[in-house]
Amino acid sequence: MNAADAAQSPLLVTSDNGVELWTLNRAERRNPISDDAMVSALVGQLDRVAADFNIGAIVLTGAGSAFSAGGDVKAMAAGEGLFGMPAARQRTGYQIGIQRLTRAMVGCDVPIVAAVNGAAVGAGCDLALMCDIRIASTKASFAESFVRLGLIPGDGGAWLLPRIVGHARASLLALTGRRIDAPTAQEWGLVYDVTEPDGLITAAMEIAAEIAAQPCEAVRMTKSLLRKSTELGLHATLELSAAMQPLCHTTQEHHSAVAALLASTSK
């Protein structure tokens, strides 16, 4: 991709030793994710990495000062695109638009680390929640702010948020639209760590590299198991684990890791 094409692309992708850095590239609009171009770009990349076992982890961040402002409020006000459709068609528009992204993000077996560089608002907050691990800059903030626009979390936030911060805190955020800063988000378990802005990408890439260094098949199955366990009971999770573990036993990475461990302990 040349410089001109990169400037126009909604999503920039770079790769380094099995870790990809994805940057939402609409800084002038604070990286909204509600338009078809951004959804299609993200879903397309998710489909690609799912089939590429050389990719061990992804870091997702935003260009400019915001991680993502979520929905495009100017488009809402102007009644453009999805927001100008009749209600019945908007329903389908959500299902094949932003909800398609939610399904793809949550369903992707490649671990995703969010490097939240600034405001993560509405659907932008939920995009961060769709990731497996969140690292936040001291300049980051989070707001499940749909209610302030007379809206609901239409992209799965009502499912994601309580599972991460608990029902009471999720209710507080969703029913008030309150914005919380990065230290509060860390205290509540919404983010794993908070860093200075100039160290954010490095911190996120280090975690992603640590994940990518592990056996790929086991990492992907572990992510899938963790995700599915939020919907399954203990007995169903044990059944799924019993089905997955024999597959792990057949991989060359497993045999090599066992041999290396035995060799190290015999010294």
C-alpha positions as CSV (number, residue, x, y, z in Angstrom):
1,M,0.0,0.0,0.0
2,N,1.4,3.4,-1.0
3,A,1.3,6.5,1.2
4,A,-1.8,7.9,-0.6
5,D,-3.7,4.7,-0.2
6,A,-2.7,4.4,3.4
7,A,-4.0,7.9,4.1
8,Q,-7.4,6.9,2.7
9,S,-7.6,3.5,4.3
10,P,-10.0,3.3,7.4
11,L,-7.6,0.8,9.0
12,L,-3.8,0.7,8.9
13,V,-2.1,-2.6,9.5
14,T,1.6,-3.3,10.2
15,S,3.2,-6.6,11.2
16,D,6.2,-7.4,13.3
17,N,7.3,-11.0,14.2
18,G,3.8,-12.5,14.5
19,V,2.2,-9.5,16.0
20,E,0.0,-7.0,14.0
21,L,-0.7,-3.4,14.9
22,W,-4.1,-2.2,13.7
23,T,-4.8,1.5,13.8
24,L,-8.3,3.0,13.3
25,N,-7.4,5.7,10.7
26,R,-10.2,8.3,10.9
27,A,-8.5,10.7,13.3
28,E,-10.3,13.8,11.9
29,R,-13.6,12.2,12.9
30,R,-12.3,10.6,16.1
31,N,-12.3,7.1,14.6
32,P,-16.0,6.3,14.4
33,I,-16.7,2.6,13.7
34,S,-20.4,2.8,12.6
35,D,-19.7,3.3,8.9
36,D,-19.6,0.4,6.4
37,A,-16.1,1.1,5.4
38,M,-14.6,0.7,8.9
39,V,-16.8,-2.3,9.7
40,S,-15.8,-4.0,6.4
41,A,-12.1,-3.2,6.9
42,L,-12.1,-4.7,10.4
43,V,-14.1,-7.7,9.6
44,G,-12.0,-8.4,6.5
45,Q,-8.8,-8.3,8.6
46,L,-10.3,-10.5,11.2
47,D,-11.2,-13.1,8.6
48,R,-7.7,-12.9,7.2
49,V,-5.8,-13.5,10.4
50,A,-8.2,-16.3,11.4
51,A,-6.7,-18.3,8.5
52,D,-3.1,-17.2,9.1
53,F,-1.4,-19.2,11.8
54,N,1.7,-17.0,11.5
55,I,-0.2,-14.3,13.3
56,G,-0.1,-14.8,17.1
57,A,-1.8,-11.6,18.4
58,I,-3.2,-8.2,17.4
59,V,-2.9,-4.8,19.0
60,L,-5.8,-2.4,18.2
61,T,-5.5,1.3,18.7
62,G,-6.7,4.6,17.3
63,A,-5.0,7.4,15.3
64,G,-5.0,10.9,16.8
65,S,-6.3,11.8,20.2
66,A,-9.2,9.3,20.4
67,F,-9.4,5.6,20.5
68,S,-12.9,5.7,19.0
69,A,-15.9,8.0,19.3
70,G,-18.2,5.1,18.4
71,G,-21.1,6.1,16.2
72,D,-20.9,9.0,13.8
73,V,-23.1,11.6,15.5
74,K,-22.9,14.0,12.5
75,A,-24.3,11.2,10.3
76,M,-27.0,10.6,12.8
77,A,-28.0,14.2,12.9
78,A,-28.0,14.4,9.1
79,G,-30.0,11.1,8.7
80,E,-27.2,9.7,6.5
81,G,-26.8,6.0,5.6
82,L,-28.2,3.7,8.2
83,F,-29.6,6.6,10.2
84,G,-31.9,7.6,7.3
85,M,-33.5,4.3,6.8
86,P,-37.0,3.3,8.1
87,A,-36.9,1.6,11.5
88,A,-37.4,-1.9,10.1
89,R,-34.5,-1.5,7.7
90,Q,-32.3,0.0,10.4
91,R,-32.8,-3.2,12.4
92,T,-31.3,-5.2,9.5
93,G,-28.7,-2.5,9.1
94,Y,-27.5,-2.9,12.7
95,Q,-27.4,-6.7,12.3
96,I,-25.3,-6.6,9.1
97,G,-23.3,-3.6,10.2
98,I,-21.9,-2.9,13.7
99,Q,-23.2,-6.2,15.0
100,R,-21.4,-8.0,12.3
101,L,-18.2,-6.5,13.7
102,T,-19.1,-7.5,17.3
103,R,-19.6,-11.1,16.2
104,A,-16.3,-11.1,14.2
105,M,-14.3,-9.6,17.1
106,V,-15.7,-11.9,19.8
107,G,-15.5,-14.9,17.5
108,C,-12.0,-14.3,16.4
109,D,-9.6,-16.9,18.0
110,V,-6.6,-14.6,17.6
111,P,-6.1,-12.7,20.9
112,I,-6.6,-8.9,20.6
113,V,-5.0,-6.3,22.9
114,A,-6.7,-2.9,22.9
115,A,-4.2,0.0,23.3
116,V,-6.7,2.7,24.3
117,N,-5.0,5.9,23.5
118,G,-7.8,8.4,24.3
119,A,-11.6,8.5,24.6
120,A,-13.4,5.3,24.0
121,V,-17.1,6.4,23.8
122,G,-20.3,4.5,23.1
123,A,-19.6,1.9,20.5
124,G,-15.9,2.9,20.8
125,C,-16.0,1.8,24.5
126,D,-17.7,-1.5,23.4
127,L,-15.0,-2.0,20.7
128,A,-12.4,-2.0,23.5
129,L,-14.6,-4.4,25.5
130,M,-14.6,-6.8,22.5
131,C,-10.8,-7.1,22.9
132,D,-9.3,-9.7,25.2
133,I,-7.0,-7.4,27.1
134,R,-7.1,-3.6,27.5
135,I,-4.1,-1.3,28.1
136,A,-5.0,2.4,28.6
137,S,-3.0,5.6,28.3
138,T,-3.3,8.1,31.1
139,K,-5.2,10.2,28.6
140,A,-7.8,7.5,28.0
141,S,-11.4,7.6,29.2
142,F,-14.4,5.3,28.9
143,A,-18.1,6.0,28.5
144,E,-21.0,3.7,27.8
145,S,-22.8,6.9,26.8
146,F,-25.6,5.7,24.5
147,V,-28.3,6.8,27.0
148,R,-27.2,10.4,26.8
149,L,-28.2,10.4,23.1
150,G,-31.5,8.6,23.9
151,L,-30.1,5.3,22.6
152,I,-29.2,1.8,23.9
153,P,-26.0,-0.2,23.5
154,G,-26.9,-1.6,20.1
155,D,-23.7,-3.4,19.5
156,G,-23.6,-5.9,22.3
157,G,-22.3,-3.6,25.1
158,A,-25.1,-4.7,27.4
159,W,-23.7,-8.3,27.2
160,L,-20.0,-7.4,27.3
161,L,-19.9,-4.7,30.0
162,P,-21.5,-6.6,33.0
163,R,-19.2,-9.6,32.3
164,I,-16.2,-7.4,32.7
165,V,-17.0,-4.9,35.5
166,G,-20.0,-6.6,37.1
167,H,-23.8,-5.8,37.0
168,A,-23.8,-2.8,39.4
169,R,-20.9,-0.9,37.8
170,A,-22.2,-1.8,34.3
171,S,-25.6,-0.4,35.3
172,L,-24.1,2.8,36.7
173,L,-22.1,3.4,33.4
174,A,-24.9,2.5,31.1
175,L,-27.8,4.2,32.9
176,T,-25.9,7.5,33.5
177,G,-23.6,7.6,30.5
178,R,-20.9,8.6,33.0
179,R,-17.3,8.9,31.8
180,I,-14.6,7.3,33.8
181,D,-10.8,7.9,33.6
182,A,-8.1,5.3,33.1
183,P,-7.2,4.7,36.8
184,T,-10.9,4.1,37.6
185,A,-11.2,1.8,34.7
186,Q,-8.2,-0.2,36.0
187,E,-9.6,-0.3,39.5
188,W,-12.9,-1.7,38.1
189,G,-11.1,-4.3,36.1
190,L,-12.0,-2.8,32.7
191,V,-8.3,-2.3,31.9
192,Y,-5.3,-4.4,32.9
193,D,-2.7,-1.6,33.0
194,V,-2.4,2.2,32.6
195,T,0.7,3.7,31.0
196,E,2.0,7.1,30.0
197,P,0.9,7.9,26.4
198,D,4.4,7.5,24.9
199,G,4.7,4.0,26.4
200,L,1.2,2.7,25.4
201,I,2.0,0.9,22.2
202,T,5.2,-0.5,23.6
203,A,3.3,-1.9,26.6
204,A,0.6,-3.4,24.4
205,M,3.0,-4.8,21.9
206,E,5.0,-6.5,24.7
207,I,1.9,-8.3,25.9
208,A,1.0,-9.3,22.4
209,A,4.5,-10.6,21.7
210,E,4.4,-12.7,24.9
211,I,1.1,-14.2,23.7
212,A,2.5,-14.7,20.2
213,A,5.5,-16.6,21.6
214,Q,3.2,-19.3,22.9
215,P,2.0,-22.4,20.9
216,C,-0.4,-20.9,18.4
217,E,-3.1,-23.7,18.4
218,A,-3.2,-23.8,22.1
219,V,-3.5,-20.0,22.4
220,R,-6.4,-19.9,19.9
221,M,-8.3,-22.8,21.6
222,T,-7.7,-21.2,25.0
223,K,-9.2,-17.9,23.8
224,S,-12.2,-19.8,22.3
225,L,-12.6,-21.7,25.6
226,L,-12.5,-18.6,27.7
227,R,-15.1,-16.8,25.5
228,K,-17.5,-19.8,25.4
229,S,-17.2,-20.4,29.1
230,T,-19.1,-17.1,29.7
231,E,-22.1,-18.7,28.1
232,L,-21.7,-22.3,29.3
233,G,-22.1,-23.8,32.7
234,L,-19.3,-25.8,34.3
235,H,-20.3,-29.2,33.0
236,A,-20.6,-27.9,29.4
237,T,-17.2,-26.2,29.7
238,L,-15.6,-29.4,31.0
239,E,-17.1,-31.3,28.0
240,L,-15.7,-28.7,25.6
241,S,-12.3,-28.8,27.4
242,A,-12.3,-32.6,27.1
243,A,-12.8,-32.3,23.3
244,M,-10.2,-29.6,22.8
245,Q,-7.4,-31.1,24.9
246,P,-6.8,-34.2,22.8
247,L,-6.4,-31.9,19.8
248,C,-3.6,-30.1,21.7
249,H,-1.9,-33.4,22.4
250,T,-1.5,-34.0,18.7
251,T,0.3,-30.8,17.8
252,Q,4.0,-30.6,17.1
253,E,4.2,-27.5,19.3
254,H,3.0,-29.5,22.3
255,H,5.5,-32.3,21.7
256,S,8.3,-29.8,21.3
257,A,7.4,-27.9,24.4
258,V,7.2,-31.1,26.5
259,A,10.6,-32.3,25.1
260,A,12.2,-28.9,25.9
261,L,10.7,-28.9,29.5
262,L,12.0,-32.4,30.1
263,A,15.5,-31.5,28.8
264,S,15.6,-28.4,31.0
265,T,14.7,-30.3,34.2
266,S,17.1,-33.2,33.5
267,K,20.2,-30.8,33.6
